Amino acid sequence: MMKRGQTKIKSVYLILFLMLVGLACQLTSPTPDTWSGTPTAIARAMTHTASELTQEAGLGDAIIVTPTTVPPVEIERTPTPPAVVAPQGPWLVFLAPERSGLLVFDVIADMIIEISLPGPIIKGDLTRGLSPDGRTLILRAGSAYNTDELALYQVNLPSTEPIKHTPLLSLSLQRQIVNEEGGRAMETLQAVTQTDGLAWSPDGRFLAFTAALDNESSDLYVLDTLNKRIDRINGLISQSASPFWSPNSHWLVSQELGNFHPETGWRSEIVTGIRVPSFDHQNVLYLPDPDSLGEVFLGWINAQHIIAYSMTREGPDTLKQVNVEDQTINIIFDGLFDKVVFDPRSRSLAFALDYEKATPRGMAGGVYLLGPNQTTYSLQRAGDWKDLSWDVGEKFVAAGSMGVYTFNPEGEGLFLANQGGVRLSSQGNWMITYGDGLGSEVGARLHQANSDHPLQTLTEARVETAFWQPDASAFFLQTEGTLYRLAFPSLNLEEVFAGLPPDDPIDLIWVE
C-alpha cells in the first residue's frame, strides 16, 4: 500500500513537471502578431473607337512579324498533389523569371499557379497595378513588335485567364515601330512604358494610365471601373507621364515631357492637375526647372497640397509643396539631396544628405525628419545612408555601410549594426534583419520589436529580400534564387519556388 501511494505521488509530480515545461515552451517560442491579440490585417487602404479599331484591325501586308514564343516556366520544387485553389485567397504574387508571366503561391493549397501573360511585364506594375482594396491587379505587358500585344491586362484570381482591356499603341505607331520609321514612335513607346505609368485612385474607381491610341504621342487615359469605359483625358503633342492621385480621389496630377535626348534624357515641360470625376477643370500647377529630367510626385500633405521634387542629372533636387487649388509653391528643401521618402499615415517625410551635399550648407551628413505642419527638419542620425524607405510597420528605414537605422515619425530610433535591411511585421511586434554578406552580415535573423538582439538565426545563406504575410503569421525570404516561407511557431524554411535570378530582389504583392 505504501508503494502504491508513493507511485501515485510520483505520477502527479511528473504530470505537473510536463505541464510546466509545455507552458515554458509556449512562453519562449516566437508567435505571430495574430496570436498576441493584435488585429489580423490592415485595411488597405479611350477614346472608344480608337481602342476598338486597334484591337480588331490587323497591321496589314506592310508588316511581317514573327510571333515571339514564351518558354514555359520550369518550377523547381517538389511536386505537390492536386489541390483545390482557395476561392478567396490569400495569394502571394510575383513575376516569373524573365518577366514572362506571373507566379501565384496559394498559401492554403500550398501550390504554385501559373498565369500566362505576354512578356515582358513592365517592372513596377506589380505594385502600382494592385487596387487599393488588394483584390484587383491590372498591369501592362507584351511586346510592341507583335500586333496589339502590348496592352493593359487584368488578373482576377483565382481565374488564371487574364482579361485584356485595351492596347497601348495605335496601329500607326505599331507600324512605325516594327518598320523602324523614325525616332518619334520609339520615344512614344518609351513614354508609354515608363515605370510610373499606372495609378489607382484611392477610392478604387479609376485607374489612370498612359497610352498612345489617338495621337503620335503619349496621352493620359482613365479606366472607369464603375461605368466600365476608358476615356482619354488629355491629348497634347508632348508626352504625358506620371499620373498621381490626391488622397480624396478629386485631383489627378501628371506631367508633360518634351523630346527625349540620348545624352540628357527627358525634360519635364509642365505639371498639370485635373479635377475628378468631371474632368472639366485643368490647372497648370507649375513649370519645372529647366534641368528637370522629370518631376517625382512623393505624396500629399492633405487633399490640396502635393509634395514633389525634380530629378536632375546630379540627383534629386528641390523638395516643394504645391497647392493644386491656387498653384502656390512652398520650398521645403532648396538644393540637391540623396533620398527622400514620405509616410502617408503621419504625413511626415525623411530625407538623406551625404557629407558632400551637406557640408556647403553648414549641415551634417545624415538622415533628417520633417513632421507635418513643421517648417524645420531635425537630424535623426549622422552618416552616409544609401537607401531610405517607409516600412509597413510604420517606421522609416535608412540603410548604409554601417548598418540599418529605423525610426518612427516621432523620432524614436534604433540602430542595427552590420545589417543590410529590415522588415517589420504589420503591427510592429516583430522584425527581420538580413544581409547578403557584401557589406552586411550574411543571413537573416528574427528580433522582437525595438531590440537589437536577435532571438534566433533564420538562415545563414545570403538574403536578397524579406516580405511579411499581412496577418504576420508567416513571412517569406528570398535567398540565393529561392523563395521560402517561414511560419510561426516552427519557422522552418519551406521552399515556395526555386529558379529566381540570384542577387536580384523580386517584387512581391499580397492579393485577397
C-alpha positions in Angstrom: 0.0 0.0 0.0 2.8 2.4 0.8 4.5 1.8 -2.5 1.2 2.4 -4.4 0.8 5.7 -2.7 4.4 6.7 -3.5 3.8 5.8 -7.1 0.7 7.9 -7.3 2.5 10.9 -5.8 5.4 10.5 -8.3 2.9 10.4 -11.1 1.3 13.6 -10.0 4.7 15.3 -9.9 5.6 14.0 -13.3 2.4 15.4 -14.8 2.9 18.8 -13.1 6.5 18.9 -14.4 5.4 18.2 -18.0 2.7 20.9 -17.8 5.3 23.4 -16.7 7.7 22.5 -19.5 4.9 22.9 -22.1 4.0 26.3 -20.6 7.6 27.4 -20.8 7.8 26.4 -24.4 4.8 28.5 -25.2 6.2 31.5 -23.4 9.6 31.3 -25.2 8.6 30.2 -28.7 8.1 33.0 -31.2 4.4 33.6 -32.0 2.8 35.7 -34.8 1.2 39.1 -34.3 -2.2 37.5 -34.7 -1.6 35.3 -31.6 -0.7 38.3 -29.4 -4.1 39.9 -29.5 -3.4 42.4 -32.3 -5.7 42.8 -35.5 -5.1 40.2 -38.2 -4.7 42.7 -41.1 -4.6 46.4 -42.0 -7.3 47.9 -44.3 -5.7 49.0 -47.4 -6.5 51.4 -47.8 -10.0 55.6 -74.7 -11.4 57.1 -76.8 -13.6 54.0 -77.5 -13.5 54.0 -81.3 -9.7 54.2 -81.4 -9.3 51.4 -78.9 -11.8 49.1 -80.6 -10.3 49.7 -84.0 -6.8 49.0 -82.7 -8.0 45.7 -81.1 -10.0 44.5 -84.1 -7.8 45.6 -87.1 -4.6 44.0 -88.4 -1.4 45.7 -89.3 -1.7 45.0 -93.0 0.6 43.5 -95.5 3.3 46.1 -94.8 4.4 44.3 -91.7 5.8 40.8 -91.4 6.3 39.8 -87.8 7.5 36.5 -86.4 5.5 36.0 -83.2 7.6 35.6 -80.1 7.2 32.5 -78.0 7.4 32.5 -74.3 9.1 29.4 -73.0 7.1 27.6 -70.2 8.3 28.4 -66.7 10.0 25.4 -65.1 9.1 25.2 -61.4 12.0 23.7 -59.5 10.1 22.5 -56.4 8.9 19.2 -55.1 5.7 18.2 -57.0 2.5 18.5 -54.8 -0.7 16.5 -55.3 -3.6 18.3 -56.9 -5.3 20.8 -54.6 -8.3 22.9 -54.7 -7.4 26.6 -55.2 -8.7 28.8 -52.4 -11.6 30.9 -53.9 -10.8 33.8 -51.6 -7.1 33.6 -51.4 -4.8 34.7 -49.9 -2.3 34.6 -52.7 1.3 35.7 -52.9 2.0 37.1 -56.5 5.4 37.7 -58.1 7.0 37.9 -61.6 8.1 34.7 -63.3 11.8 34.7 -64.4 12.5 36.9 -67.4 9.2 38.7 -66.6 7.4 36.2 -68.8 4.3 35.8 -66.7 3.0 35.7 -63.1 3.5 33.1 -60.4 0.9 32.8 -57.7 1.5 31.0 -54.5 -1.7 29.7 -52.9 -0.9 29.6 -49.2 -3.9 27.4 -48.2 -3.4 24.9 -51.0 0.4 25.1 -50.8 0.8 25.2 -54.6 2.1 27.5 -57.4 -0.3 28.7 -60.0 1.0 30.0 -63.4 -0.7 32.9 -65.2 0.4 33.3 -68.8 1.0 36.9 -70.0 3.0 38.1 -73.0 6.4 39.2 -72.0 7.8 41.4 -70.8 5.7 42.6 -67.9 6.6 46.2 -67.1 8.6 46.3 -63.9 6.8 48.2 -61.2 3.3 47.4 -62.4 3.0 44.6 -59.9 2.9 47.0 -57.0 1.4 50.0 -58.8 -1.3 48.0 -60.5 -2.8 46.5 -57.4 -6.1 48.2 -56.4 -6.4 49.9 -53.0 -8.6 47.0 -51.7 -5.9 44.5 -52.7 -8.3 42.5 -54.9 -7.8 43.7 -58.5 -4.5 43.5 -60.4 -4.1 45.4 -63.6 -0.7 45.7 -65.4 1.0 46.4 -68.7 2.6 43.5 -70.6 3.6 42.5 -74.1 5.9 43.4 -77.0 5.3 46.4 -79.2 6.6 44.3 -82.1 3.5 42.0 -82.1 0.1 43.1 -83.2 -1.8 44.6 -80.2 0.2 42.5 -77.8 1.4 45.5 -75.7 -1.7 46.2 -73.7 -3.5 46.6 -70.3 -4.3 43.3 -68.7 -6.4 42.5 -65.7 -5.9 39.5 -63.5 -8.9 38.2 -61.4 -7.7 35.5 -59.1 -8.4 32.6 -58.7 -9.0 32.7 -62.5 -5.8 32.2 -64.4 -7.1 33.8 -67.7 -6.1 37.5 -67.9 -8.6 40.0 -69.4 -7.2 42.4 -72.0 -8.7 45.9 -71.6 -7.0 47.9 -74.4 -3.8 48.0 -76.4 -1.4 50.9 -75.5 -0.4 51.8 -79.1 -2.3 52.8 -82.2 -1.9 50.8 -85.4 0.0 53.7 -87.0 2.6 53.7 -84.2 2.9 49.9 -84.2 3.7 50.0 -88.0 6.4 52.7 -87.4 8.0 50.8 -84.5 8.1 47.5 -86.4 9.3 49.1 -89.6 11.8 51.4 -87.7 10.3 54.5 -89.3 11.8 57.5 -87.4 12.5 58.1 -83.8 9.3 59.7 -82.6 7.4 56.4 -82.4 10.2 54.9 -80.3 10.1 57.9 -78.0 6.4 57.4 -77.5 6.9 53.7 -76.8 9.4 54.7 -74.1 7.0 57.2 -72.6 4.0 54.7 -72.6 6.1 52.1 -70.8 7.6 54.2 -68.1 7.5 52.5 -64.6 5.3 55.2 -63.2 2.6 55.0 -65.9 -0.1 53.4 -63.8 -2.1 54.9 -60.8 -5.2 53.8 -59.0 -7.5 56.4 -57.4 -7.6 55.8 -53.6 -11.3 55.1 -53.8 -10.6 52.3 -56.3 -12.9 53.6 -59.0 -10.4 54.9 -61.6 -7.2 53.6 -63.0 -5.1 56.3 -64.7 -2.6 55.1 -67.3 -0.7 56.5 -70.3 -1.3 55.2 -73.9 -1.0 56.4 -77.5 -4.2 55.4 -79.2 -5.3 58.7 -80.8 -2.1 60.7 -81.3 1.6 60.1 -82.1 2.4 60.9 -78.5 1.5 59.5 -75.1 -1.8 60.8 -73.7 -3.5 60.3 -70.3 -6.4 57.8 -70.1 -8.7 56.7 -67.3 -10.3 53.3 -66.9 -13.6 53.9 -65.1 -14.4 50.6 -63.3 -17.8 51.8 -62.3 -19.1 52.6 -65.8 -16.8 50.1 -67.5 -15.3 52.6 -70.0 -12.0 54.1 -71.0 -11.7 57.8 -71.7 -8.9 60.0 -73.0 -8.3 62.9 -70.5 -5.8 65.0 -72.4 -4.1 65.0 -75.8 -1.1 67.1 -76.3 1.9 66.9 -78.7 4.2 66.4 -75.6 4.4 63.0 -73.8 2.0 62.6 -70.9 3.5 60.8 -67.9 3.4 60.0 -64.2 -0.3 60.1 -63.2 -0.7 60.6 -59.4 -4.0 60.9 -57.4 -4.9 63.0 -54.5 -5.9 61.1 -51.3 -9.6 62.0 -51.8 -9.5 61.0 -55.5 -10.6 64.5 -56.5 -7.4 65.6 -58.3 -5.3 63.7 -60.9 -1.8 65.2 -61.3 0.5 64.4 -64.2 3.4 65.9 -66.2 4.2 66.5 -69.8 7.7 65.5 -71.1 9.4 67.1 -74.1 11.6 65.4 -76.7 13.9 62.6 -75.4 17.6 63.3 -75.9 20.0 60.3 -76.0 22.5 62.0 -73.7 20.4 64.0 -71.3 17.1 62.0 -71.3 13.7 63.6 -71.0 12.9 67.2 -70.0 9.8 67.9 -67.9 7.9 70.7 -69.5 4.8 71.2 -67.4 2.9 69.8 -64.4 -0.9 69.8 -64.5 -3.8 68.9 -62.3 -7.3 67.7 -63.5 -10.4 67.8 -61.3 -12.2 64.4 -61.0 -14.7 63.0 -61.7 -16.0 65.7 -64.1 -12.5 66.1 -65.8 -13.7 69.6 -66.8 -11.2 71.7 -64.9 -7.4 71.5 -65.6 -4.8 73.7 -64.0 -1.2 74.3 -64.8 0.3 73.7 -61.4 3.9 74.8 -62.1 6.7 74.8 -64.7 9.6 72.6 -63.7 13.2 73.9 -63.6 15.0 73.7 -67.0 17.3 71.0 -65.8 14.4 68.7 -64.6 14.5 65.3 -66.3 11.2 64.5 -64.7 9.2 65.5 -61.7 8.7 62.9 -59.0 5.4 63.1 -57.0 6.1 61.9 -53.5 2.8 62.2 -51.6 0.1 64.6 -50.2 0.1 66.6 -47.0 -3.7 66.9 -47.4 -6.3 66.9 -50.2 -4.8 70.2 -51.7 -1.1 70.1 -51.1 1.2 67.7 -53.0 4.9 67.1 -52.4 7.2 66.8 -55.4 10.8 67.2 -56.4 12.9 67.4 -59.6 15.1 64.5 -60.8 18.2 66.0 -62.4 21.5 64.6 -63.8 23.1 65.4 -60.4 20.3 63.7 -58.5 17.1 64.7 -56.7 16.7 68.4 -56.3 14.3 71.0 -54.7 11.7 69.4 -52.5 8.5 71.5 -52.8 4.9 71.7 -51.6 2.3 72.7 -54.3 -1.3 73.8 -53.8 -3.4 72.3 -56.6 -6.2 74.7 -55.9 -4.3 78.1 -56.2 -1.0 76.9 -57.6 1.1 78.4 -54.9 4.5 76.7 -54.2 6.5 76.5 -50.9 10.0 75.2 -51.0 10.7 72.5 -48.3 14.4 71.9 -49.2 16.2 74.0 -51.8 19.1 72.0 -53.3 20.4 68.6 -54.0 19.8 65.7 -51.7 20.2 61.9 -52.0 17.0 60.1 -50.9 13.6 61.1 -49.7 10.5 59.1 -48.5 7.1 60.0 -47.3 4.9 58.4 -44.7 1.2 58.6 -45.9 -0.2 58.0 -42.4 1.5 60.7 -40.3 2.3 62.9 -43.3 5.9 63.1 -42.2 8.9 62.8 -44.6 12.5 61.9 -44.2 15.4 62.7 -46.5 19.1 61.8 -46.6 22.1 64.0 -47.4 25.7 62.8 -47.9 28.5 64.8 -46.5 29.4 66.3 -49.9 26.0 67.9 -50.2 25.6 68.7 -46.6 28.9 70.5 -45.8 28.4 73.5 -48.1 25.1 74.2 -46.4 26.6 74.0 -42.9 24.7 70.8 -42.2 25.8 67.4 -41.1 25.6 64.4 -43.5 22.8 62.1 -42.3 19.1 61.4 -42.3 16.6 64.1 -41.4 13.0 64.1 -40.3 10.3 66.7 -41.1 6.9 66.3 -39.3 3.6 67.5 -40.6 2.9 71.3 -40.2 6.6 71.8 -39.4 9.0 74.2 -41.1 12.3 72.9 -39.7 13.8 69.4 -40.1 15.8 67.6 -37.4 18.8 65.4 -37.8 18.0 61.8 -36.8 21.3 60.2 -37.2 24.6 61.2 -38.9 26.2 59.1 -41.5 26.1 58.2 -45.2 22.8 56.5 -46.0 22.5 54.9 -49.4 18.9 53.7 -49.1 15.8 55.1 -47.4 12.3 53.6 -47.3 9.0 53.5 -45.4 8.1 50.2 -43.9 4.6 48.8 -43.3 5.5 48.5 -39.6 5.1 52.3 -39.6 8.8 53.2 -39.4 11.4 54.8 -41.7 14.3 52.6 -42.5 17.7 54.0 -43.5 20.4 51.7 -44.7 24.1 52.4 -45.1 27.6 50.9 -44.9 27.5 50.8 -41.1 24.1 49.1 -40.7 20.4 50.0 -40.6 18.6 52.7 -38.6 14.9 52.6 -38.0 12.9 55.5 -36.6 9.2 56.4 -36.3 7.6 59.8 -37.1 8.1 60.9 -33.5 11.9 60.5 -33.9 12.4 57.4 -31.7 15.1 55.3 -33.4 17.0 52.0 -33.2 20.4 51.3 -34.8 21.1 47.8 -36.0 24.8 47.4 -36.8 26.1 45.4 -39.8 22.6 44.7 -41.2 21.7 45.2 -44.8 17.9 45.5 -44.5 15.0 45.3 -42.0 11.3 44.3 -42.5 8.8 44.9 -39.7 5.6 42.9 -39.2 2.3 44.8 -39.9 1.7 45.5 -36.2 5.3 46.2 -35.4 5.7 43.3 -32.9 8.5 41.5 -34.8 11.2 42.4 -37.2 13.6 40.6 -39.5 17.1 41.8 -40.2 19.0 40.4 -43.1 22.1 40.8 -45.4 24.0 39.3 -48.3 27.5 39.3 -46.8 28.6 42.2 -49.0 29.0 44.9 -46.5 26.4 43.4 -44.2 26.1 40.3 -42.0 25.0 37.4 -44.1 21.8 35.6 -43.4 18.5 36.6 -41.6 17.6 36.9 -38.0 14.3 37.3 -36.1 14.0 40.1 -33.5 11.4 41.4 -31.2 10.4 45.0 -31.9 12.8 47.6 -30.7 15.5 45.1 -29.8 18.9 44.9 -31.5 19.5 41.4 -30.0 18.2 38.6 -32.3 16.0 35.9 -30.9 17.2 33.3 -33.4 19.0 32.9 -36.7 16.6 32.0 -39.5 19.2 31.2 -42.2 22.9 31.7 -42.8 22.5 32.0 -46.6 22.6 35.3 -48.4 19.2 37.0 -48.3 18.1 39.4 -51.0 14.8 40.5 -49.5 12.1 39.6 -46.9 8.3 40.0 -47.0 5.7 39.6 -44.3 2.4 37.9 -44.7 -0.2 40.6 -43.8 -1.5 38.7 -40.7 2.1 38.3 -39.6 1.6 34.5 -39.1 4.4 33.9 -41.5 7.0 35.7 -43.7 9.0 35.0 -46.9 12.7 35.1 -47.6 14.4 35.3 -51.0 17.8 33.7 -50.7 20.2 32.7 -53.4 17.5 32.4 -56.1 14.9 30.5 -53.9 11.8 31.9 -52.2 11.0 30.3 -48.8 8.1 30.6 -46.4 8.6 30.5 -42.7 5.5 30.1 -40.5 5.2 30.5 -36.7 5.9 28.9 -34.4 8.3 26.4 -36.1 9.9 29.0 -38.5 11.2 26.2 -40.8 12.4 27.0 -44.3 9.6 25.8 -46.6 10.5 26.1 -50.3 8.0 28.0 -52.4 9.8 28.5 -55.7 13.4 27.9 -57.0 14.9 29.4 -60.1 14.7 33.2 -59.4 17.6 35.4 -60.6 20.2 35.4 -57.8 21.1 38.7 -56.2 18.1 40.4 -57.7 15.3 41.2 -55.1 11.9 40.4 -56.6 8.7 42.4 -56.1 6.0 40.6 -54.0 2.4 41.6 -53.5 -0.4 40.1 -51.5 -3.8 39.6 -53.2 -7.0 38.6 -51.4 
